[in-house]
Amino acid sequence: MGYTAEQRQGAWLEAIAVVEALRAGDKTLARQVLATSPHPGPALDGVLRLTSVLLHSIPPTQIDSLLTVAYRSAPPPPIPHPPHLP
């Protein structure tokens, strides 16, 4: 599916908002941004691209440590759904 330049720009800004929310420790807000996006696919693509940039800027040993811990851990609890506004 093709998206207009405006739709791609909006999805990119949503991806940035997700990363900013995660940086602030607000997983609920990050989830809400993706859940309410009119174009969640491109927004998620943006989050993945930003995550990739971040991962390539971290020493590989730190990423290896993160993945080792992740494999040894149980799945985390679900991120709460924000309340629906009327």
Secondary structure, DSSP 8 states (H G I E B T S, - for coil): ----HHHHHHHHHHHHHHHHHHHTT-HHHHHHHHHT-SSHHHHHHHHHHHHHHHHHHS-HHHHHHHHHHHHHS-------------
